[in-house]
Amino acid sequence: TTNFWQFTTMGVPAFYRWLSEKFPKIVMDILERRVSVVNGEPTPLDLTEPNPNGQEYDNLYIDMNGLIHPCSHPEDREAPTTEAEMYTNVTKYLDRLFAAVRPRRLVYLAIDGVAPRAKMNQQRSRRFRAAIDAKEKSKMLKEVLQEMEDLGMGSGQEEKAVWDSNVITPGTEFMYRLSLFVWFYILDRMNKHAAWRNIIVIFSDANEPGEGEHKIMQYIRTQRSLEGYDPNQSHILHGLDADLIMLALATHEPHFTILRELVLPPRRGGDSNQRTMDIQKQMMAEQIKSEQIAAAALCNPEDEWVYAKPLQAVGISILRDYLMNEFKCFRLPGYLPFVYDFERVIDDFVFMCFFVGNDFLPHLPSLDIRDGAIDFLIELYKQLLPSLGGYITSPGGKVNLREVDVLLGRVGEIEDEVFKRRRVANEQEENRQRRGHGNPQHVRLTEKERATRDQAVVEHAMKNDRIVEAGSSKQEALDGKRARLLATIEGEGSAVGVSLSNTRTPAPSPAPSAVSAPDDESDAELFPSSGDANNTACAANNTACAANNTACAANNTACAANN
């Protein structure tokens, strides 16, 4: 057996999106009260009042590295100019989180200490790459400035010293000074703010080994083992990492919540940051209206960035209810040959999620969340558990390798098919990009899309009784003329991205570039009498016959007769 809890830090791409889409009720919006100015006087918040969300929390845990990075080198605004400003930004965000949660018993602040060796390897490669990129960027900037000077243009700019984010590492002077600043911040709040006086504050800085979330979870497990521990106390942990959800499930606490910022995927022609600001402004407007504060403004407009992203809560207790319902088949009489234990099922679920992503271990190449890997593992687990004779994990974080071997054996059976389908999908995507590369203004249609489009045109024509029954002599004549006309349009239209095909007859041989004028009234029944299909066909004819004015005029005459 192998202890797997040492690998509980997980960076799982797309995991949170999958979770929120499959179990949508776990996500809740957080209502925040903010310092306002009324008649020119700031109105401080009384944080001893009940939480405006109607939910009281006992313990607040904050993974400080999730604050230090965005406060020191933000991506959506101008970076701080001094380290003192960085430290102040961290404390401002701490004030926001404290005001939003209003803990009643404990605040635990944890900064990442020395990480395990496996994590170090991953960090080393990432930081070396960041350092090389920064060096190349600085070199390129120097060359551009020197070239401008040589041409007598005068750059008018001086190269600014680039702040290296790699200093956010245990043992650096930056982290030492930041720890001192946070210590004085805690003392100041406990002496001057009533909400801080009656709670316990624990600060674990970078001198204590282990990552921040690991130290927080170790503290919770230690408290659970003490005599007199209150199992009904509520916990809330702030952080954006998807692995925090797994860690929260692994604690088996019935009242646990993950606090995180709302992160929206960027949309076409839009900005995700703007969307989050719009949502926050809407929430603020509703708050101001409910409190009937007509003239309210931020105490300091420069601190607007602190509230740029609204907060959301992920209810782990609701997720546990979802999972209990997901595995409800295990509760059926006689379904399992051993005793059903939901907490053991939770441990198995956490372990299976390791297969799709982990900071320390590479994920299985055949399992991707976007392809439904977790859903597949859940269904496979339901099928195999009765025949395994026991759970795949044991109390204390032990892995039963015999049961895991059976599970992975079934996963291996579908690997070849997964790789084949993935290769076909990649080839189709490459072909699509290759077809659209020549004309970026128009993406060419695939064969499937083209057939679907043409079938829609034919169905629209049949609804208007413009196509006669197949098999008649008149239909055969129409098919022949329609094939020749569409073949000509296909040849001319390919140059501009127009692609029409005959869905009723095989593809004909290439035809001349000019289109012959219709010689009888039967050509009038090639297209619908009215509607979008008629307009599309007429427009295609006009484009194809641009070089032949006589043929275009004849076609327009025929189309007018149709109309």
RODO-2510 file (C-alpha; in nm, 4 decimals, decimal comma):
residues 563
     n   res          X          Y          Z
     1     t     0,0000     0,0000     0,0000
     2     t     0,0992     0,3606    -0,0598
     3     n     0,0097     0,6769     0,1273
     4     f    -0,1545     0,9082    -0,1261
     5     w    -0,2506     1,2053     0,0914
     6     q     0,0924     1,3545     0,0343
     7     f    -0,0183     1,4095    -0,3262
     8     t    -0,3343     1,6046    -0,2434
     9     t    -0,2296     1,9280    -0,4145
    10     m    -0,4029     1,9159    -0,7484
    11     g    -0,3960     2,1520    -1,0429
    12     v    -0,6800     2,0162    -1,2518
    13     p    -0,7599     2,2156    -1,5675
    14     a    -1,1345     2,2457    -1,6398
    15     f    -1,2257     2,0612    -1,3197
    16     y    -1,4120     2,3524    -1,1623
    17     r    -1,6071     2,4154    -1,4828
    18     w    -1,7061     2,0488    -1,5028
    19     l    -1,8091     2,0503    -1,1369
    20     s    -2,0168     2,3687    -1,1608
    21     e    -2,1948     2,2455    -1,4749
    22     k    -2,2714     1,8984    -1,3416
    23     f    -2,3677     2,0179    -0,9920
    24     p    -2,4843     2,3780    -1,0459
    25     k    -2,6369     2,4320    -0,6996
    26     i    -2,2976     2,4234    -0,5282
    27     v    -2,2111     2,7771    -0,6489
    28     m    -2,3548     3,0718    -0,4554
    29     d    -2,2981     3,4459    -0,4947
    30     i    -2,1584     3,6451    -0,2016
    31     l    -2,3134     3,9794    -0,1094
    32     e    -2,0573     4,2304     0,0194
    33     r    -2,1027     4,5506     0,2186
    34     r    -1,8490     4,8199     0,1392
    35     v    -1,7307     5,1354     0,3089
    36     s    -1,9309     5,4259     0,1699
    37     v    -1,9301     5,8037     0,1983
    38     v    -2,2489     5,9772     0,3049
    39     n    -2,2567     6,3576     0,3061
    40     g    -1,8827     6,3639     0,2728
    41     e    -1,8191     6,1430     0,5767
    42     p    -1,6988     5,7802     0,5535
    43     t    -1,9291     5,5255     0,7130
    44     p    -1,7259     5,2385     0,8617
    45     l    -1,8643     4,8870     0,8580
    46     d    -1,9632     4,7178     1,1806
    47     l    -1,8262     4,3705     1,1229
    48     t    -1,9756     4,2433     1,4478
    49     e    -2,3184     4,2539     1,2855
    50     p    -2,4625     3,9362     1,1287
    51     n    -2,3329     3,8343     0,7889
    52     p    -2,5515     3,9910     0,5149
    53     n    -2,5598     3,6559     0,3316
    54     g    -2,7510     3,4916     0,6159
    55     q    -2,4714     3,2397     0,6728
    56     e    -2,2346     3,2661     0,9681
    57     y    -1,8842     3,1201     0,9507
    58     d    -1,6677     3,0195     1,2443
    59     n    -1,3254     2,9734     1,0840
    60     l    -1,1691     3,1594     0,7916
    61     y    -0,8630     3,0083     0,6207
    62     i    -0,6670     3,2043     0,3586
    63     d    -0,3997     3,0649     0,1304
    64     m    -0,1886     3,3807     0,1167
    65     n    -0,0062     3,2978    -0,2069
    66     g    -0,3375     3,3414    -0,3859
    67     l    -0,3270     3,7057    -0,2721
    68     i     0,0437     3,7833    -0,2975
    69     h     0,0772     3,7136    -0,6689
    70     p    -0,2151     3,9251    -0,7992
    71     c    -0,1349     4,2063    -0,5537
    72     s     0,2356     4,2171    -0,6502
    73     h     0,2254     4,1723    -1,0284
    74     p    -0,1358     4,2097    -1,1483
    75     e    -0,2306     4,1339    -1,5074
    76     d    -0,5319     4,3646    -1,5414
    77     r    -0,3910     4,6942    -1,4090
    78     e    -0,0663     4,8816    -1,3578
    79     a     0,1755     4,7038    -1,1286
    80     p     0,2779     4,8603    -0,7935
    81     t     0,5915     5,0729    -0,8088
    82     t     0,7328     4,9827    -0,4664
    83     e     0,7370     4,6809    -0,2402
    84     a     0,5621     4,8810     0,0320
    85     e     0,2702     4,9325    -0,2055
    86     m     0,2620     4,5586    -0,2710
    87     y     0,2416     4,4863     0,1017
    88     t    -0,0385     4,7402     0,1413
    89     n    -0,2330     4,5822    -0,1443
    90     v    -0,2152     4,2440     0,0304
    91     t    -0,3594     4,3874     0,3519
    92     k    -0,6363     4,5675     0,1597
    93     y    -0,7463     4,2386     0,0076
    94     l    -0,7304     4,0710     0,3476
    95     d    -0,9658     4,3397     0,4787
    96     r    -1,2070     4,2644     0,1952
    97     l    -1,2117     3,8915     0,2654
    98     f    -1,2551     3,9441     0,6389
    99     a    -1,5451     4,1857     0,5814
   100     a    -1,7137     3,9442     0,3409
   101     v    -1,6860     3,6384     0,5699
   102     r    -1,6907     3,7923     0,9229
   103     p    -1,5458     3,4878     1,1063
   104     r    -1,6433     3,4412     1,4702
   105     r    -1,3746     3,2071     1,6045
   106     l    -1,0565     3,1814     1,3978
   107     v    -0,8543     3,3353     1,1155
   108     y    -0,5712     3,1233     0,9725
   109     l    -0,3279     3,2914     0,7312
   110     a    -0,0820     3,0563     0,5595
   111     i     0,2048     3,1405     0,3238
   112     d     0,3699     2,8641     0,1220
   113     g     0,6842     2,7342     0,2868
   114     v     0,9387     2,4980     0,1384
   115     a     0,7472     2,2678    -0,0962
   116     p     0,7929     1,8904    -0,1357
   117     r     1,0578     1,7805    -0,3844
   118     a     0,8060     1,6794    -0,6517
   119     k     0,6507     2,0255    -0,6367
   120     m     0,9969     2,1845    -0,6499
   121     n     1,0682     2,0160    -0,9822
   122     q     0,7535     2,1624    -1,1316
   123     q     0,8241     2,5084    -0,9871
   124     r     1,1849     2,5052    -1,1050
   125     s     1,0945     2,4409    -1,4692
   126     r     0,8242     2,7100    -1,4630
   127     r     1,0453     2,9736    -1,3015
   128     f     1,3425     2,9067    -1,5247
   129     r     1,1174     2,9508    -1,8239
   130     a     0,9785     3,2773    -1,6844
   131     a     1,3300     3,4085    -1,6202
   132     i     1,4439     3,3271    -1,9749
   133     d     1,1371     3,4979    -2,1229
   134     a     1,1984     3,8100    -1,9144
   135     k     1,5650     3,8214    -2,0210
   136     e     1,4761     3,7909    -2,3902
   137     k     1,2119     4,0620    -2,3596
   138     s     1,4573     4,2988    -2,1924
   139     k     1,7183     4,2326    -2,4613
   140     m     1,4680     4,2990    -2,7381
   141     l     1,3608     4,6264    -2,5760
   142     k     1,7202     4,7438    -2,5515
   143     e     1,7787     4,6723    -2,9212
   144     v     1,4680     4,8677    -3,0208
   145     l     1,5642     5,1674    -2,8071
   146     q     1,9193     5,1635    -2,9430
   147     e     1,7935     5,1495    -3,3014
   148     m     1,5679     5,4480    -3,2373
   149     e     1,8625     5,6414    -3,0955
   150     d     2,0800     5,5573    -3,3963
   151     l     1,8111     5,6888    -3,6317
   152     g     1,7924     6,0128    -3,4355
   153     m     1,4333     5,9521    -3,3429
   154     g     1,4880     5,9610    -2,9678
   155     s     1,2939     5,6981    -2,7796
   156     g     1,2001     5,9305    -2,4984
   157     q     1,1816     5,6289    -2,2705
   158     e     1,4136     5,4845    -2,0173
   159     e     1,4220     5,1176    -1,9507
   160     k     1,2456     5,0430    -1,6262
   161     a     1,3745     4,7850    -1,3861
   162     v     1,1546     4,4746    -1,4142
   163     w     1,0351     4,3299    -1,0861
   164     d     1,1090     3,9583    -1,0696
   165     s     0,8111     3,7603    -0,9423
   166     n     1,0421     3,4716    -0,8550
   167     v     1,1181     3,6496    -0,5273
   168     i     0,7830     3,5116    -0,4046
   169     t     0,9748     3,2103    -0,2791
   170     p     1,0501     3,0907     0,0748
   171     g     1,3811     3,2243     0,2033
   172     t     1,3946     3,5508     0,0061
   173     e     1,4213     3,8958     0,1633
   174     f     1,0939     3,9946     0,0020
   175     m     0,9056     3,7189     0,1820
   176     y     1,0771     3,8042     0,5100
   177     r     0,9714     4,1697     0,4887
   178     l     0,6204     4,0706     0,3799
   179     s     0,5881     3,8409     0,6822
   180     l     0,6871     4,1245     0,9160
   181     f     0,4349     4,3562     0,7496
   182     v     0,1548     4,1004     0,7934
   183     w     0,2506     4,0504     1,1582
   184     f     0,2149     4,4233     1,2277
   185     y    -0,1102     4,4277     1,0286
   186     i    -0,2557     4,1539     1,2521
   187     l    -0,1517     4,3377     1,5691
   188     d    -0,3034     4,6606     1,4422
   189     r    -0,6377     4,4981     1,3585
   190     m    -0,6615     4,3138     1,6895
   191     n    -0,5951     4,6356     1,8821
   192     k    -0,8206     4,8698     1,6848
   193     h    -1,1082     4,6632     1,5423
   194     a    -1,3749     4,5037     1,7580
   195     a    -1,4384     4,2188     1,5143
   196     w    -1,0755     4,1045     1,5500
   197     r    -1,0482     4,1153     1,9290
   198     n    -1,2465     3,8050     2,0215
   199     i    -1,1082     3,5662     1,7605
   200     i    -0,7931     3,3567     1,7359
   201     v    -0,5474     3,4602     1,4635
   202     i    -0,2833     3,2138     1,3417
   203     f    -0,0188     3,3229     1,0928
   204     s     0,2042     3,0592     0,9347
   205     d     0,4738     3,2310     0,7305
   206     a     0,7211     3,0949     0,4745
   207     n     0,9582     2,9714     0,7461
   208     e     0,7263     2,6794     0,8220
   209     p     0,7668     2,4012     0,5613
   210     g     0,4774     2,2925     0,3466
   211     e     0,2398     2,4602     0,1096
   212     g    -0,0254     2,6898     0,2524
   213     e    -0,3217     2,4610     0,1838
   214     h    -0,1326     2,1645     0,3285
   215     k    -0,0683     2,3500     0,6531
   216     i    -0,4330     2,4538     0,6740
   217     m    -0,5573     2,0985     0,6231
   218     q    -0,3108     1,9620     0,8742
   219     y    -0,4424     2,2085     1,1310
   220     i    -0,8024     2,1012     1,0662
   221     r    -0,7160     1,7323     1,0969
   222     t    -0,5299     1,8006     1,4212
   223     q    -0,8265     1,9870     1,5663
   224     r    -1,0623     1,7055     1,4704
   225     s    -0,8546     1,4600     1,6734
   226     l    -0,8726     1,6698     1,9925
   227     e    -1,1202     1,5943     2,2672
   228     g    -1,4088     1,8390     2,2802
   229     y    -1,3917     1,9317     1,9130
   230     d    -1,7170     2,0838     1,7864
   231     p    -1,8162     1,8941     1,4687
   232     n    -2,0833     2,1515     1,3813
   233     q    -1,8488     2,4476     1,3347
   234     s    -1,8331     2,5924     0,9850
   235     h    -1,5156     2,6398     0,7809
   236     i    -1,4520     2,8617     0,4787
   237     l    -1,1294     2,8498     0,2772
   238     h    -1,0284     3,1121     0,0215
   239     g    -0,8410     3,0101    -0,2932
   240     l    -0,8800     2,9662    -0,6697
   241     d    -0,7117     2,6270    -0,7016
   242     a    -0,9434     2,3427    -0,7945
   243     d    -0,7476     2,1146    -0,5610
   244     l    -0,8984     2,2981    -0,2621
   245     i    -1,2316     2,1319    -0,3422
   246     m    -1,0664     1,7913    -0,3214
   247     l    -0,8914     1,8851     0,0019
   248     a    -1,2181     2,0050     0,1533
   249     l    -1,3901     1,6779     0,0621
   250     a    -1,1025     1,4827     0,2147
   251     t    -1,1545     1,6513     0,5541
   252     h    -1,5042     1,4947     0,5765
   253     e    -1,6263     1,8099     0,7494
   254     p    -2,0038     1,8523     0,7110
   255     h    -1,9912     2,2348     0,6965
   256     f    -1,7168     2,3435     0,4602
   257     t    -1,7163     2,6194     0,1965
   258     i    -1,4644     2,7316    -0,0654
   259     l    -1,4460     3,1079    -0,1252
   260     r    -1,3196     3,2134    -0,4666
   261     e    -1,3371     3,4990    -0,7134
   262     l    -1,5713     3,4824    -1,0099
   263     v    -1,3664     3,3986    -1,3179
   264     l    -1,5447     3,4181    -1,6523
   265     p    -1,4011     3,2864    -1,9804
   266     p    -1,3393     3,5700    -2,2300
   267     r    -1,6071     3,6052    -2,4931
   268     r    -1,5738     3,7175    -2,8525
   269     g    -1,5553     4,0934    -2,8715
   270     g    -1,5664     4,1230    -2,4927
   271     d    -1,3517     4,1303    -2,1851
   272     s    -1,3968     3,8968    -1,8905
   273     n    -1,2737     4,1631    -1,6490
   274     q    -1,5374     4,4043    -1,7771
   275     r    -1,8048     4,1391    -1,7286
   276     t    -1,7023     4,0801    -1,3678
   277     m    -1,7011     4,4542    -1,2995
   278     d    -2,0492     4,4854    -1,4491
   279     i    -2,1793     4,2078    -1,2247
   280     q    -2,0188     4,3642    -0,9169
   281     k    -2,1654     4,7053    -1,0007
   282     q    -2,5083     4,5486    -1,0391
   283     m    -2,4779     4,3814    -0,6993
   284     m    -2,3650     4,7116    -0,5459
   285     a    -2,6623     4,8928    -0,6997
   286     e    -2,9031     4,6423    -0,5474
   287     q    -2,7311     4,6746    -0,2106
   288     i    -2,7463     5,0543    -0,2124
   289     k    -3,1113     5,0471    -0,3133
   290     s    -3,2050     4,8035    -0,0377
   291     e    -3,0314     5,0170     0,2236
   292     q    -3,1830     5,3363     0,0792
   293     i    -2,8497     5,5141     0,0605
   294     a    -2,9016     5,7595    -0,2192
   295     a    -2,5576     5,9177    -0,2253
   296     a    -2,2955     5,6524    -0,1688
   297     a    -1,9440     5,6457    -0,3079
   298     l    -1,6249     5,4548    -0,2471
   299     c    -1,4068     5,5938     0,0280
   300     n    -1,1061     5,5693    -0,2043
   301     p    -1,1664     5,5240    -0,5802
   302     e    -0,8093     5,3988    -0,6210
   303     d    -0,9073     5,0827    -0,4333
   304     e    -1,1732     4,9847    -0,6865
   305     w    -0,9476     4,7005    -0,8062
   306     v    -0,9996     4,5230    -0,4726
   307     y    -1,3658     4,4629    -0,5608
   308     a    -1,3182     4,4155    -0,9353
   309     k    -1,4062     4,0457    -0,9201
   310     p    -1,7156     3,9370    -0,7263
   311     l    -1,6834     3,6574    -0,4732
   312     q    -1,8556     3,3225    -0,4971
   313     a    -1,8928     3,0392    -0,2485
   314     v    -1,8704     2,6699    -0,3355
   315     g    -2,0762     2,4690    -0,0891
   316     i    -1,8910     2,1460    -0,0123
   317     s    -2,1853     2,0255     0,1982
   318     i    -2,4104     2,0598    -0,1082
   319     l    -2,1493     1,8795    -0,3175
   320     r    -2,1548     1,5938    -0,0669
   321     d    -2,5334     1,5702    -0,1107
   322     y    -2,4881     1,5622    -0,4880
   323     l    -2,2325     1,2825    -0,4596
   324     m    -2,4555     1,0882    -0,2222
   325     n    -2,7296     1,1025    -0,4833
   326     e    -2,4813     1,0152    -0,7609
   327     f    -2,3833     0,6932    -0,5805
   328     k    -2,7299     0,6146    -0,4443
   329     c    -2,7229     0,2740    -0,6155
   330     f    -2,4808     0,1553    -0,3455
   331     r    -2,7558     0,1979    -0,0845
   332     l    -2,9823    -0,0565    -0,2513
   333     p    -3,0203    -0,3793    -0,0488
   334     g    -2,7814    -0,6462    -0,1685
   335     y    -2,6031    -0,4244    -0,4206
   336     l    -2,2700    -0,4332    -0,2324
   337     p    -2,1355    -0,7533    -0,0728
   338     f    -1,9774    -0,5401     0,2030
   339     v    -2,0892    -0,2585     0,4319
   340     y    -2,1695     0,0694     0,2548
   341     d    -1,9772     0,3703     0,3884
   342     f    -2,0322     0,7030     0,2141
   343     e    -1,7148     0,8552     0,3606
   344     r    -1,5124     0,5758     0,1972
   345     v    -1,6845     0,6533    -0,1331
   346     i    -1,5783     1,0182    -0,0954
   347     d    -1,2171     0,9075    -0,0499
   348     d    -1,2416     0,6890    -0,3599
   349     f    -1,3852     0,9791    -0,5612
   350     v    -1,0997     1,2077    -0,4558
   351     f    -0,8451     0,9425    -0,5485
   352     m    -0,9984     0,8790    -0,8909
   353     c    -0,9801     1,2505    -0,9683
   354     f    -0,6010     1,2209    -0,9415
   355     f    -0,6063     1,0382    -1,2749
   356     v    -0,7195     1,3491    -1,4649
   357     g    -0,4741     1,5991    -1,3156
   358     n    -0,2255     1,6526    -1,0353
   359     d     0,0526     1,9009    -0,9640
   360     f     0,2953     1,6233    -0,8759
   361     l     0,1966     1,3418    -1,1108
   362     p     0,1225     1,3509    -1,4866
   363     h    -0,2388     1,2733    -1,5737
   364     l    -0,3259     0,9650    -1,7750
   365     p    -0,3000     1,0602    -2,1445
   366     s    -0,6262     0,8869    -2,2332
   367     l    -0,8289     1,0727    -1,9684
   368     d    -0,9305     1,4317    -2,0295
   369     i    -1,2042     1,6135    -1,8384
   370     r    -1,3198     1,7833    -2,1591
   371     d    -1,3809     1,4382    -2,3102
   372     g    -1,5915     1,3237    -2,0133
   373     a    -1,3155     1,1402    -1,8258
   374     i    -1,4573     1,1946    -1,4757
   375     d    -1,8066     1,0858    -1,5829
   376     f    -1,6518     0,7748    -1,7352
   377     l    -1,4615     0,6964    -1,4133
   378     i    -1,7758     0,7435    -1,2033
   379     e    -1,9775     0,5015    -1,4182
   380     l    -1,6905     0,2539    -1,4231
   381     y    -1,6632     0,2764    -1,0438
   382     k    -2,0338     0,2013    -1,0059
   383     q    -1,9998    -0,1083    -1,2226
   384     l    -1,6830    -0,2489    -1,0686
   385     l    -1,7189    -0,1762    -0,6964
   386     p    -1,9533    -0,4709    -0,6191
   387     s    -1,7038    -0,7127    -0,7762
   388     l    -1,3922    -0,5611    -0,6209
   389     g    -1,4705    -0,6868    -0,2727
   390     g    -1,3819    -0,3558    -0,1107
   391     y    -1,3089     0,0108    -0,1650
   392     i    -1,0017     0,1278    -0,3577
   393     t    -0,8813     0,3303    -0,0565
   394     s    -0,8644     0,2466     0,3121
   395     p    -0,8920     0,4672     0,6227
   396     g    -0,5768     0,6664     0,6814
   397     g    -0,5189     0,7382     0,3139
   398     k    -0,4016     0,3936     0,2068
   399     v    -0,4429     0,2776    -0,1526
   400     n    -0,5522    -0,0805    -0,2201
   401     l    -0,3448    -0,1531    -0,5268
   402     r    -0,5272    -0,4748    -0,6197
   403     e    -0,8582    -0,2914    -0,6635
   404     v    -0,6861    -0,0016    -0,8408
   405     d    -0,5262    -0,2471    -1,0852
   406     v    -0,8693    -0,3774    -1,1857
   407     l    -0,9982    -0,0237    -1,2364
   408     l    -0,7008     0,0832    -1,4479
   409     g    -0,7261    -0,2373    -1,6483
   410     r    -1,0715    -0,1368    -1,7638
   411     v    -0,9448     0,2127    -1,8425
   412     g    -0,6697     0,0595    -2,0554
   413     e    -0,9253    -0,1270    -2,2663
   414     i    -1,0598     0,1975    -2,4141
   415     e    -0,7264     0,3779    -2,4580
   416     d    -0,6689     0,2696    -2,8195
   417     e    -1,0130     0,3857    -2,9256
   418     v    -0,9675     0,7177    -2,7430
   419     f    -0,6358     0,7827    -2,9145
   420     k    -0,7815     0,6946    -3,2578
   421     r    -1,0763     0,9286    -3,2160
   422     r    -0,8511     1,2026    -3,0829
   423     r    -0,6231     1,1688    -3,3851
   424     v    -0,9183     1,1868    -3,6249
   425     a    -1,0475     1,4960    -3,4476
   426     n    -0,7051     1,6614    -3,4662
   427     e    -0,6754     1,5845    -3,8365
   428     q    -1,0189     1,7297    -3,9033
   429     e    -0,9287     2,0450    -3,7148
   430     e    -0,6026     2,0781    -3,9085
   431     n    -0,7884     2,0338    -4,2372
   432     r    -1,0424     2,2948    -4,1353
   433     q    -0,7681     2,5435    -4,0507
   434     r    -0,5843     2,4631    -4,3734
   435     r    -0,8960     2,5242    -4,5828
   436     g    -0,9635     2,8558    -4,4157
   437     h    -0,6007     2,9717    -4,4249
   438     g    -0,6151     3,1091    -4,7796
   439     n    -0,9008     3,3482    -4,7074
   440     p    -0,9142     3,4509    -4,3399
   441     q    -1,2307     3,6521    -4,4039
   442     h    -1,4275     3,3400    -4,4871
   443     v    -1,4026     2,9976    -4,3257
   444     r    -1,4809     2,7263    -4,5790
   445     l    -1,7494     2,4769    -4,4921
   446     t    -1,6736     2,1130    -4,4242
   447     e    -1,8453     1,8395    -4,6236
   448     k    -2,0849     1,7710    -4,3374
   449     e    -2,1718     2,1395    -4,2921
   450     r    -2,2153     2,1808    -4,6681
   451     a    -2,4488     1,8818    -4,6914
   452     t    -2,6508     2,0073    -4,3950
   453     r    -2,6823     2,3522    -4,5523
   454     d    -2,7886     2,2162    -4,8913
   455     q    -3,0355     1,9758    -4,7322
   456     a    -3,1972     2,2703    -4,5518
   457     v    -3,2336     2,4527    -4,8854
   458     v    -3,3942     2,1486    -5,0470
   459     e    -3,6351     2,1000    -4,7559
   460     h    -3,7341     2,4669    -4,7750
   461     a    -3,8031     2,4267    -5,1471
   462     m    -4,0128     2,1156    -5,0891
   463     k    -4,2236     2,3008    -4,8353
   464     n    -4,3051     2,5556    -5,1056
   465     d    -4,3883     2,2805    -5,3595
   466     r    -4,1103     2,3907    -5,5919
   467     i    -3,9574     2,0421    -5,6343
   468     v    -4,1517     1,7695    -5,8080
   469     e    -4,1494     1,4033    -5,7120
   470     a    -3,8357     1,2064    -5,7976
   471     g    -3,8518     0,9590    -6,0834
   472     s    -4,0535     1,1697    -6,3294
   473     s    -3,9110     1,2769    -6,6641
   474     k    -3,9569     1,6401    -6,5699
   475     q    -3,7584     1,5830    -6,2518
   476     e    -3,4745     1,4205    -6,4445
   477     a    -3,4535     1,7224    -6,6747
   478     l    -3,4543     1,9585    -6,3800
   479     d    -3,1864     1,7557    -6,2032
   480     g    -2,9601     1,7722    -6,5058
   481     k    -2,9976     2,1474    -6,5463
   482     r    -2,9646     2,2068    -6,1761
   483     a    -2,6466     1,9960    -6,1669
   484     r    -2,4887     2,1949    -6,4524
   485     l    -2,5839     2,5258    -6,2960
   486     l    -2,4593     2,4339    -5,9488
   487     a    -2,1360     2,2940    -6,0914
   488     t    -2,0708     2,6289    -6,2601
   489     i    -2,1540     2,8180    -5,9413
   490     e    -1,9248     2,5852    -5,7438
   491     g    -1,6344     2,6613    -5,9776
   492     e    -1,6814     3,0380    -5,9652
   493     g    -1,7868     3,0592    -5,6030
   494     s    -1,4873     2,8687    -5,4648
   495     a    -1,2726     3,1734    -5,5245
   496     v    -1,4784     3,3790    -5,2806
   497     g    -1,5754     3,1090    -5,0356
   498     v    -1,9183     3,0298    -5,1900
   499     s    -1,9837     2,6555    -5,1920
   500     l    -2,3057     2,4989    -5,3176
   501     s    -2,3471     2,1297    -5,3956
   502     n    -2,6184     1,9152    -5,5452
   503     t    -2,7606     1,6916    -5,2744
   504     r    -2,9758     1,4957    -5,5176
   505     t    -2,7233     1,3945    -5,7871
   506     p    -2,3538     1,2974    -5,7967
   507     a    -2,0972     1,5749    -5,8349
   508     p    -2,0692     1,6598    -6,2087
   509     s    -1,7538     1,7299    -6,4053
   510     p    -1,6160     2,0865    -6,4150
   511     a    -1,8144     2,3242    -6,6322
   512     p    -1,7234     2,6445    -6,8178
   513     s    -1,7021     2,9624    -6,6156
   514     a    -1,9971     3,1230    -6,7953
   515     v    -2,3520     3,0171    -6,7220
   516     s    -2,5887     2,9701    -7,0101
   517     a    -2,9152     3,1544    -6,9927
   518     p    -3,2205     2,9427    -6,9216
   519     d    -3,3835     2,8370    -7,2494
   520     d    -3,7262     2,7437    -7,1216
   521     e    -3,9600     2,7961    -6,8315
   522     s    -3,8496     2,4785    -6,6531
   523     d    -3,5445     2,6636    -6,5169
   524     a    -3,7818     2,8719    -6,3090
   525     e    -3,8530     2,5666    -6,0900
   526     l    -3,4887     2,5059    -5,9923
   527     f    -3,5243     2,7342    -5,6878
   528     p    -3,8059     2,8199    -5,4452
   529     s    -4,0538     3,0848    -5,5484
   530     s    -3,9852     3,3094    -5,2487
   531     g    -3,7923     3,3352    -4,9250
   532     d    -3,4282     3,3216    -4,8248
   533     a    -3,3477     3,0181    -5,0415
   534     n    -3,4476     3,2075    -5,3595
   535     n    -3,2452     3,5134    -5,2598
   536     t    -2,9392     3,2977    -5,1811
   537     a    -2,9558     3,1215    -5,5176
   538     c    -2,9982     3,4491    -5,7054
   539     a    -2,7053     3,6054    -5,5232
   540     a    -2,4878     3,3035    -5,6037
   541     n    -2,5874     3,3228    -5,9727
   542     n    -2,5027     3,6932    -5,9875
   543     t    -2,1583     3,6289    -5,8381
   544     a    -2,0791     3,3398    -6,0688
   545     c    -2,1861     3,5319    -6,3797
   546     a    -2,0025     3,8548    -6,3052
   547     a    -1,7845     3,8061    -6,6172
   548     n    -2,0788     3,7475    -6,8480
   549     n    -2,3274     4,0341    -6,8437
   550     t    -2,5603     3,8676    -7,0916
   551     a    -2,5909     3,5480    -6,8867
   552     c    -2,6369     3,7464    -6,5625
   553     a    -2,9175     3,9489    -6,7170
   554     a    -3,0890     3,6316    -6,8339
   555     n    -3,0578     3,4756    -6,4889
   556     n    -3,1968     3,7882    -6,3234
   557     t    -3,4882     3,7789    -6,5648
   558     a    -3,5600     3,4178    -6,4739
   559     c    -3,5374     3,4962    -6,1028
   560     a    -3,7721     3,7899    -6,1452
   561     a    -4,0161     3,5567    -6,3195
   562     n    -3,9936     3,3223    -6,0212
   563     n    -4,0655     3,6076    -5,7807
***
